[in-house]
Amino acid sequence: MAGIDKIEAQYYRREGDAFVCELCQQKCFIRVGDFGLCGTRRAEEDILISNNYGKISSLSVDPIERVNLYHYKPHSKCFTLGSVGCNMDCRFCKNYSFAKLTIGKKRATFKSPEDIVAMCRDEEVDTIAFTYNEPMVWFEYIMDVAKIAPDLNIVLQTNCWVNDGPLRELCDVVDAMSIDVKAFDKKVFKELTEGNLGDVMMNILTVHEKGVHIELNYLVIPGINDSDEMVKSFCTWVKEQLSPDIPIHFSRFNPDYKMRDEQMTPVDTLLHCREIGMDCGLDFVYVGNTLLDDADDTICPECGNVAIKRLGYSAHIVSLDGGKCAECGHPLNVIR
């Protein structure tokens, strides 16, 4: 691969003739020549390397709404890019062709951090979104992009399953996170993802405490994570432990990967989840992966004014004064 030497991974330790990765809570034990479960950490004789560093599987310029950020720079564009690999194994993954492969099994092109920043500037876009696969396993690359371009905005679409050290480092350079909460029951979460809900909950609290803008995504899977009790518990936790103005997205499940035989989420189920969220006292609850009038509009919880009108990924700013409602001045947790 031209243009790059092997990049040493951060957050690992040597243990005998192998390495223990400490980037996320998987804590993979990796022998020489092998990969961690994410498919991105590979053990050499002397070091653990970030095998996906700078290797791009996809990139494009998209509306920021495409990464489920409705209150961060609405109606703007972002430079979206991804690599391969993920530290979870979500049975419903729609991006498994990126997430479940290692470099070498998926075509990828090397771009240095300088290349990516230059491309972003050429497109006259000031936000870079790391998405498609799990960005946490691209830690070194994200940090290097942020280091050479501190004026650019960095956003992540992530499962937020990472250890505290790297998470806090990322929070110092990342402006917004769109975080997937796969279910709000530890057993169901484990069965769906092979991850740990408690770890993710603690990390969301950390991200919020660090002042990073967050929006939470909940993929509603019929008969699995859509019970009133589970949805209400999730919404109550958001209100009580985070803030009632955290934007929540209840998104439609489409059968894919290992769950092709499951039912697509009925629209009525999504609207019911939205109603539960609003009844719990959340200010901004949206319905995703559908084209429903009004379900994705940002409405002022104080006066009922429609501040932002949306349909799909299209957003139209109707009545905003900075991040406040233009009618009554109520803060809407919008960053512009």
N, C-alpha and C positions, 0 to 999 in steps of 0.2 A: 504494500500500500504506500503510494508515494506521499511524501509530505509530512509524515509523522512517525515518531518512534513509539515504542511501547510506553504507555502512560500508566504510572503506578497508581493503583487505587488508594483512596483514603479510607481510614477507619477499618483496620484489620490488624490481626496479630498472628505471629508465628506460633504454631503448636506442633512440636516434633517435626515430622517431615511434611507437614501440611499447613494450611492457613485457616483461621477462623475469621470470616467476614463479619464486621460489626457495623455495617451500614444500616441494616434493618433488623427487626426482631427475629428473622429467620435464623440468623447467626450460623450460616452454612459452614460446614467443615469441608474444605476443598483441598483435595490432593493434587499434586503436580500433574498438569495436563487436563484437569477436570474444570468444569464450570460450577458456579453456584446455581441455586434453583432459579434465579432470575435470568440466567443465560447471558449475563454481561460481565461477571467477575470470573477471571480465569487464572489459575495458579501456574506460575512459571517456577523455575528452580529456586530463584532468590526472592521473588516479589509476587504479590497479587496485582494483576493488571486490570484496568478498566477497558475491557475488550471492545466496547461499543463507542469509545471516545471519538467524537467527530464524525461518526458514521450515520449518515442521514438516509432514512428509508422513505421519507415523505416530507414535502414542504409546499406551502401555498400561502396566499394572502386571503384572509377570510374576515367576515364580520366578527367582532369580539363575542357576539352572542352565540357563535358556534361552539365556543368552549364553556357554555353555560355560565357566562358572566353577564348579568343584566344590569347590575348597578355599578359596574366599573367601566368608565369611559364609553357609555352607551352610544350606539350609532357611530362607532369608530372601526378601523381596520386593525388587524394584528397579523404578524408574520408567524404562521404556525409551522412547527416542525417536530418530527419525531424520529426515533431510532428503532431499536427492537428491545424486547425483554420486559419482564414484569416480575415482581416478587410475590404476587398473588397468583392464584389459579382460578379465576372466576369462571364458573361453569357456563355463564351466559355471555362471555366476552364477545363483543362485536368486532373488536380489533385484534382477534387472536392471530391473524396472519402477520401482525407486527409483534404482538406481545409475547407469543409463545415460541418464538424462534431465536436462535443465536445467530450472530453474524457469521456469514458463510452459508446459511440456509435461507437467508433473505437478502435480496439484492440491496446494497447500500453504497452510497457515494461519500467519500471523505470530504468534509468541509471544515476548515479550521474555524475557531471562534472569530478570527478576523474576517474570514470569508462571509460568515453568517451576518456579522454586523454590517459589512459593506453591502450585502444584498438587501438587508433591511433598510439601510439608508437610501439605496437606489430606488426602492419602492416607496420612499417617503412615508414610511410607517415607523411609529415610535414605540411600538409594543411587540415583544416577542413572546409567543405562547408555546410552551413545551407541552405537547399532547400526543395523541395517538397511542403510544406505549406509555408505560409508567415513568414519569420524569425523575422520580427519586433515584432510580438506578442509573441515571445519567448525571449524577451529582457533580463529578469533577468538571464535566463539560459546561454545565449550567453556571457553575461558579466562575469558570474562566471567561465565559461570554459576559457575565455581569461585571467582571473585573475590568475588562478592556472597554466597556461601554456603560459606565455608571449613569449616563443620562437617559438610557433606554429603559422602558418599563418591562419588567419580567413577570410573567404570569405562568402558573402551573395548573394543569388539569390532572388531578392526582388522587390516589387512594390514601395518601397521607400515612402510610405504614413505614415508618423510618425511625431510627433511634434518635434520642433527644439531642445529641451533639450535632450531627449533620442537619437536623431540622432547624436548630437555632441558627446555625450558619446560613442556611437558606433564607430564613426569615429576615436576616439582615440585608439581603439583596433582592428579595422577591416582593413585588407590590401587591399581588392578589393571588389567591388560590381558589380554584373551583374543586371542591372536595367531594368524592363519592362516598356515601354511606350506604353500604349494600343491603343492610338489614339492621334492625335494632333489637336483636336478640342474639346473645353470644353463640348459642348452639347453631342457629340458622345461619348466622354470619360465617361461622367456621365451615359449615357444610357447603355454602355457596362459594367461598373464596379461598379456603385454607389459610385465612388470616385471623387476626384477633381483634374483636370489636373494642375491647377495653383499651388496647394500645392506641387505636385510632381515635377514640374519644379523648384520651389524654392529650394526644397530639393536636387535635382540633382546639382544645382549650389553650394549649401553648401558642398556637398560631394566632389565636384571637388576642391573647395577652400581649403578644409581641406587636400588635397593631397592624398586622397584615389584613387587608380586606379579604373576607371569605364569603363564599356562597356554597350551600350544601345541596348535593344532588342525591335523590333517593329513587332508584329504579324500582318501580312497583311491579312485582311478579305475582300473578294471580295464584292464590292458594298457598303461597310460600312466605311472603313478607308483607302482605297487604291487610292483615287483621287490624281491626279498629284499635285493639289494645296496643299492638306494636307501633302503629303509626302515631297514636296519641302519646305513647311514651317518648318517641323520638321528638315530636313537636314540643312536648312539655320540657324535655331536657334542653332543647335549643333555647326556649324562652327563659328558663330559670338559670341555666349555667352559662349561656352566651348572651343573647340579647333578643328581644322580640323583633328587632329590625334586621336580623340576619335573613337574607333572601334564601328561600327554600324552593327547590325544583322537584316536583314529583313527575318522573319521566316514564313514558310508555315503554314497556318491554316488548322487544321483537325477538322471536325464537331464533337462537343462533348457537354455534359452537357445540357444547354438550347438552344444550337444552332446546334442541330443535323441535321436540315433540310437545313442548309446553304451549299454553294458550297465550296469544297476544293480549295485552292488558286492555280490557274494555274502557272506553272513554268515561263511562259513568263511574268506574272505580277510581280513576284519576281525579275526577271532579269531587268525589266523596272524600278522598285524601286531602284535597285542597280545602274542603269545607272543615274537616277535622282540624287542620292547621290554623285556619282562621278562628275557629271556635276556641282553640287553645290560647289565642291572643297573639299569634304571629302577624306581623304587619304586611309581609310580602311573600305570598305563596303562589307559585306558578305551576303550570302544567306543561310538560315538555314532550317532544316527539309527536306532536299533533298540530293541526292547523285549526284551532278553535278561536273564534272571535272572543275577545275580552279576557281569556284565561291567562294570557301572558302580559297583560297591561300592568304598568306600575301605577297604582291608585293611591293617592294620599290618604293615609288612615285617619287623618284629622278632619278633612273637609270633603273627601270623596272625589276630588279633582283627578282627572286622568292626566298624569304627568308625562308618561311615555306610552305610546301605542305600539304594539308589536303583532306581527304575524309571521310565524316561522322565525327565520334569522333576520328578518327585516324589522328595524326599529325606527320609529319616528318620534322625535322629541316634540311634545305638544306644549307643555307648560312647566318648565323648570327654570329656577333662578339659582344658578350654580348647582348645589346639591339639595336645594330646598324646593318645596312646592311654590310655584309662582303665584298661586292664589292666596294661600294663607301663611306661607313662610315656614311650614313645618319641615324639619329635617327628614330626608328620605333615604339616608345612608347611600347616597349616590356620589361617586367620585368622577369628576369630569376632567 
